[in-house]
Amino acid sequence: MLGSGLVARPLVQYLLEQTNAELVVAGNDRQRALELIADHPRAQAVELDVEADQPLLRQWVERSGVVVSLLPYLHHPTVGRICVEKGVSLVTTSYVSPAMQALHDQAVARGILLLNEVGLDPGIDHMSAMKTIRAVQEQGGRVLGFESFCGGLPAPEAADNPFRYKFSWSPRGVLLAGRNPARYLHQGRVVEIPSQALFKNPWLKNVAGVGDLEVYPNRDALPYQRLYGLEQAHTVFRATLRYPGWCEMMAVFAAAGLLDDSFRQDLAEKSWRRVWIEKYGLADDAPASRIASALHLSPKERIFLSLEWLGLFSATPVGAHSLLDGLTSAMQRRMAYQPGERDMVVLQHDFQVQFGGQPPRRTSARLIDYGVPFGDSSMSRTVGLPAAVAAKWIWLQRIRLTGVRIPVEPELYLPILSELHRMGICIVETNESE
């Protein structure tokens, strides 16, 4: 296994408990790897930089039955190429990149599987969607509309800061996602949302058992029409869920330039207050009301007070060479989970289906999962365990597929969903007439 980050523990525990395989946890933080394996007799920790130590990586891959990578997605093509070279299958939780897709024919020729997108989103979202879509189609029905919503959030009792959001990992990825454009199909029409408009028109969705959550589009949904076999659908939409108020805050971040990751040599030692004074040409003794006015905010409104709570108008140094990384550090400092606090994962698919000449009806598939106080987070379980189950089935040679794949085939998603259900990660389906 490559990587020993925050979603690794459930995966490591599952593979050591549910198989008799020997497990090697390799990464650039050997101490963290040692903590994960906890002196287990069938596990060992290895220090390894996959880009700098490729000869060592080749040796370990060659000795393996299957490789699981939890590394950042940028490293996966390197790992994938070595897996193809050595004839060893690979599991990742990341989106398929063009560089990874380019390995498909070579992987088929070698008879190995490069299985990607086997986490939560992407992962459980694919598998739970395909289970329902396939069931409808096998009964002679049609899926006319598909909308998918997913979010990792603090449990309600832990959503106690002005942003109602917390991090158990670096906020950088969440912030970078705020720079992505989005595209989806709505009532037969393609809708394109430029990145600068991503947070401007959110809406609320009531999720049973949770309440109202804010919705905004998630990347490009159009490829899923083909991937999921939804050629007859007039609506295909994927979205992110947050507590209300998040989009308004992110829109201010974007408008103020805080999502800019351009390198600035002079920035690290500069205070946040100085950043705004120089950006807007304010006097050195400008009051908070002048900074608020420059940001088109009122000094008494919730957004300004939230940014102030984060320390973005203080004498605290930015502490980074880009505004994005400075914001990342500030959020990580102020918005971390405290010991014993729970996170929550919410995933819901809404389908519009039709059978024969009957009126269309709505079907939903919903997952609501909570972290364990002082134990594993829901995010770590719902990302790590699908990959662990996939790795086990590949290691046991129960999966015969080859090439670059994602889990949209029954041979993949049925056994993984079944095992997740056994571990309490359950998809609940409901039906209603229109």
N, C-alpha and C positions, 0 to 999 in steps of 0.2 A: 504494500500500500504506500502510495506517494502522498505526502502531506499529513500534517498532524494538527490541523486547525480546529476551530470551534465546533465543527460538525462531525469530527472524527470518532469521538468516544463511543457512540452507539454502534457505529459500524465495526469498530474493533471488538467490542464486547460480543456482538452478534456472531462474527466469524469465529471467535474463539470458543463460544458456547455451542454453536449450532453445527460446527464442522470439527473434524480432527486434523485440519490442515495446520501447517506451520505458517506463521504470519510474520512478515518482515515489515516494520513501519519505518519508512525512510523519509527524510526531509532535512531541512537546514536547521532544525531545532531538535537536537537529539534529546535534550532534557525533557522537552514536552513529549516526545515519543516514548521515553522511558516511563513517564507518568501514565501514559495511555495503556501500556502493556502491563504495568503493575506486577512485574516479576513473574508473569505467566510462563510456565515451562516451555510452551510451544511458540513463544513470541520473542523477537529480538528487535532492538532499535538500532538504526544505522543513520549516520550523518551523511547527507547526500545533497548536492546541488545539481539538479537535473541538466542545467545548461552548461555549467563549468566542468562537471564530472561525468561526461557522457560515456567514457570507457567503463567506469564503475557502474553506471546505470545499465549498460549493456550486459554486464556480468550478472547483475541481479535479475534483470528481465529474463535472461536465458535460463536461469534456475527456477523460474516461477511457472505455475500452472495458469495463473490469471493475474493481471495487474489492475488495481483500482487507483485512480488518480483523483485526489481532492485538491490538486494544485490550481492556481489561477488558470483560466482557460488559455492564456497565451502560451503556456508550456505544453499543452496537450498535443499539438502537432509533432513536437520533438519526441514526446513519449510514444505517440502513435507510430511514427516512422520506425522507431527502434523495436516496437512490438511487432510490426510487420516484418522487419528484418529477422527477428528471432522466432517468428511464428507463434506468438503468445497473444491471447485475447486481452482486451482492455475495456474497462468500465469507467465512465466519467459522469458527473452530474451537470456538465456544462452544455450550452448550446453548441451545435455542430458548426464549426467555422468553415469557410471555404478551403483552408489548408487541410483541415481534417477530412472534409468530403473528398478531397483530391486523392485520398488514400484508399478509396473504396475498391477500385479494381484490383489493386495490389493485395488488399486484405482478402478479397474473394479468392484470388489465385493462391494465397497462402492457407486458405481454409480457416481463417480466424474471424472473430467478431470484434469490431470496434464499436461498442455500445455506448452511446452518449445520451444526455438529457434524462438520466434516471435518478432524479432527486425529487423535489417538490414541484417547483415551477422554474424550469421544466422537469417533468417526471410524472408525479401522481396526477397532475392535470391531464397529460396525454392519456394515461392509462384509464383513468376513470371516465374520461370523455369517450374513448374508443369502446369501452365495455358497453355503455349505453347506446352509442350509435350503432354498433354491430348488432345488438339485441333488437333494436327497432327495425333495422334493415332485414334481419333474418326472419322477422315476423311479417314481412311484406310492407312495412311502413316507410315513410320518407321523413327525413329531418329537414324542416323548412327554415329553421333558425337555430343558431348556436351562439350563446354568450357565456363567456367564462370570466370569473372574478376570483382574484387570489391576493392575499396579503398576510404578511407576518407582522404581528402587532403585540404590544403589551396586553396582558389580560386586563379586563376593565379596572380591577383594583390597583394595578400597577401603572395605569395611564395617568400619572399624577403630576406631570410637568406641563408647561404651557404648550408644548408641541403634541402632547399625548402620544409620544413615540419614544422608543428606546432602542439601544443597540447592544448586541452581545458580540459584535464584530465591527470592523472599520466602517464608518458611514460613507466612505468614499464611493463605493459602488452604488449605493442608493442615490447619492447626489449626482453622480455621472449619468445615471439612468434618466435624470431630469433634463438631460440635454438631447434625448432621443426624440425624433419625430415619431408619429404613429399613423397607421393606416388600417382601415377596416371596411367591411361591406355592410351597408345598412339599407334594407328594403330594396336590394338590387343596385344600389348606387355606391361607388367607391368614395369613401370619405378620407381625405388626407389632412393630418394635423401637423403643421410645422412645429419644431421643437419650442419656439418662442411662444406658442399658443397652447402648449400641452396642458398647462394648469389653469387656463382661463375660464373653462366652462365645465367644471366638475358637476356631478349630480349625486344625489343620495340614493342608496339602495338599502332597503330593510332586509337584514339577514336574520332569519328565525333563530332565536337564542342569543343573539348578539345586539341587535338593534340597528339603527341607521349608521351606515358607513359611507364614506366618500369614494366616488368612482372616477378614475381617469384612464384614458386608453393606454394600453401596454404594447408598444412596438408595432410591428407589422403583422396583422392577423390574416392577411390574404393567403399566405402559403398554407395555412391550416385547412383551407377549403379543399385543397388537393390531398394533403397528408391524411386528413380525417375522412376522405371520401364524401364530402359535403357538396358535390357539384349541383345538387338541386336546391341548396339553401340560398335564401335571399338575404340572410343576415349572418355574418361571421364576425365576432367581436371578442377581443380579449382585453381585460382591464386589471388595474391594480386597485386594492382596497386600502383605505386609511381611515382613521377617525376624522370627523369633520374639522375643517380648519387647516389641514395639511397643505392642500393645493394653494390656498391663499398665501401661505407662508413660503412655499416653494416659488411661487410667481414673484414674490418680492426678492428672494435670493437671486433669481435669474435676472430680474430687471436691474438689480444693484451690482451685477457683475460678479457675484460671489461664487458662481459656478465656473469661473474662468481658471483654467489650470496652467496659464502661461507663466513661465519662469520669470521671477523678478528678483534680481540680486539684492535690492535694497529693502525687501519686504520683511524679512524675518525679525529684525530688531525694531521695526516700526510698530507703534501701538495701533490698536484698532481705531481709536479716536483720530489719530493722525491720518489714517487711511482716508477717512471720510472728509476731513478738513482739506486735504490735498485734492481729493477727487472732485469736490464741489467748490473749491476755491473759497472756503470759509475762513473767518478770522480764528486766530489761535484760541481765543476765549469764547468761541461760539457756544451758546447754550444748547441743550438737548433739543429744544424746539426748532432751532435752525437746521440741525442735522435731520430731524424728522421731516421738516418741510422739504429739504432737498431730496428726500426719499419718497416724497408725496404721501407722507403719513402724518397722523396726529400723534403728539407725544403721549397722549393718554389712551390711545387705542391699543387693542390687544396685541397686534402684530409688533408695534414698536416696543411695547413692554416685554414681549417675548424675546426679541432680539437683544434687548438690554439685559434680560435675565441670562442670556447666553454669553454675555460679556463682549458683545460686538461694538459697544460704544465706550469701552473702558480704556484705561491706560495699559492694559495687558498687551504684551507684544503678540503680534500675529503668530510668530514662532514657526513660520514656513515660508517657502519661496514662491507660493502661489496662493491666491485668495481661496481657491477650492481646498487646498490642503490646510490652510489656516482654519477655515470653517469646519473641516473634518475634525481637526484636533479639538476645537471648541465644543463640538457636539459630542465627541467621544468622552470628553471630560465631564460634561454636565448631564448627558443623557444615557449613561450606562445603567444596566440592570443592577440592582442591589442584591446582596445575598438573600435567597429565599423568595425572590419575586418570580412570578410566572410570566412566560410569554404565551402567545396564542397564534395559531394558524387558522385562517378561514379560507376555504376554497369552495366555490359554488359554480356549477354549470347549470344554465337554464336552456332547455331545448324546446323548440316548437316542433311537434311531430304530428303526422297525419297518417291514418290507416284507411286505405280505400277511399270511399266517398264520405267517410265520417268527418265531422267538424274537427279542425285542428285542436290539439290540447297541449298543455305545458307539462313538461317533466323536469324535475330538478334532481341533481346529485350534489350532496353537500358534505363537506368534512369540516368539523370544528374540533380542534385538538389543542390541549393545554400542556405547557411544560410542567415538570415535576419540581416542586419547591426543593431547593438545595440539591437537585438532581439534574437530569438532562433537560435541555430546553426542547420545546416542541419543534423549533426550527431544526435543531440538530437531529432529532429523531426522524422527521419527515423528509429531510434531505439525505441523511446517512443510511437509514435502513433500507430504502428501495435499492440503493447501490449495493448494499451488503447482500441482500437477497439475490439480486442479479448475479453478483460475483459467485455466490454459493452454487447457483444452478449452472453457471458456466463451468465452474470447477468440477462439478459432478457430471459434466458432459450431458446434461439434460436438454441443453439448447443447441440446436444444430445450425442455426442461421449464421451467415458469414457476411462480411462487408461492413461498411459504415451504416449503422442503424440507430433509430430511436425507438422507444417501446410502444409502437402502435400496432403490433401484430399479436394475435391471441397467444401465441407460443411464449411471448414475453410478458404481456400484461396480466394474463389470468393467474399464473402462479405467484407473481409478485404481489398483486392485490390480495390474493387469498392469504398469503403469509402476513401481509401488513394487517389484515383484519384480525388474524389470530393474535397479533401483538397490540390490538386495541386501536389501531389507526383505521377507522371505519368510515366508509362512504355510505350515507343514508340517502335513499331515493324516495321522492314523493311525486305524485301525479295530481293534476287538476284539469278540469275541462275549461275551455275558453267560452 
